[in-house]
Amino acid sequence: MRAIVETGASTMTALARATAISLFTVSHRTSALRNAGLLVTERTGSSVSHMPTRLGTALLRGSQH
């Protein structure tokens, strides 16, 4: 989630590149964050974008203090 906020990456491919992890791992991690209510996912055609929820953003900001 930090990579989404810090790099602006929101697609699976951009997240994999920004974090140097596989698409498979990105998929599993974004799924877990989404299930926890920390990310929302929007699909437009074949493109999938991820964005932190208010809760996800608040938790991330809290971890930076």
Sequence and secondary structure as in RCSB ss.txt:
>XXXX:A:sequence
MRAIVETGASTMTALARATAISLFTVSHRTSALRNAGLLVTERTGSSVSHMPTRLGTALLRGSQH
>XXXX:A:secstr
 HHHHHH   BHHHHHHHHT  HHHHHHHHHHHHHTTSEEEEEETTEEEEEE HHHHHHHHHHT 
